[in-house]
């Protein structure tokens, strides 16, 4: 004789699996964030360098370059868009500062966007650039 119906046991089993999956995914992203905070050989973490380049290039951004950045990060899902735009802006700022430019240009934005995007996402990056009629031919050697 059973004390609880069969459907209740399946219900508990289903939610156990769902919770373990959600905790695994959350743990994965927390671990990735933890790795970004660890100091590198130079004593600064990836986040420290991102913040450095964003602050160093803050005065170089024009309204046109800010609009270009917003356009480039538009395919990123909403919850991740702020983090993506910060890391892409850091790479764009680094390129602009190191080139000695007086302002961030469209070319800096395109190159920084390509360099900041992981190679596994290059196919969707190319599709996005082509769909928006953005010429990236000068930087096609950076795409794998």
Buried (B, 14 or more C-beta within 10 A) or exposed (E): EEEEEEEEEEEEEEEEEEEEEEEEEEEEEEEEEEEBEEEEEEEEBBBBBBBBBBEBBEEBBEEEBBEBBEBBBEBBEEEEBEBBBBBBBBBBBBBBBEEEBEEBBBBBBBBBBBBBBEEEEBEEBBEBBEEEEBEBEEBEEBBE
